[in-house]
């Protein structure tokens, strides 16, 4: 029997955090598979916040909505700087 004089702890496990880069890759692939221009569709989503720019194919719409739009911009900008700008300095 439990000791009722002590505080009981309950820990809620959160969904596994998916990385923004993984979301971008999966959403890109789903849009490409459906014949959309992934860049145009992702930009449309980022600018408007309207999830209908993203296909529901392969759960892409649900995935992209799990990350903040500013995180998507951050990831794209970080990738560009790391691979295009910093790479030129070498």
PyMOL commands that set and color helices and strands:
alter all, ss='L'
color gray80, all
select helices_A, chain A and resi 20-33+38-48+51-53+57-64+69-89
alter helices_A, ss='H'
color red, helices_A
deselect
rebuild
show_as cartoon
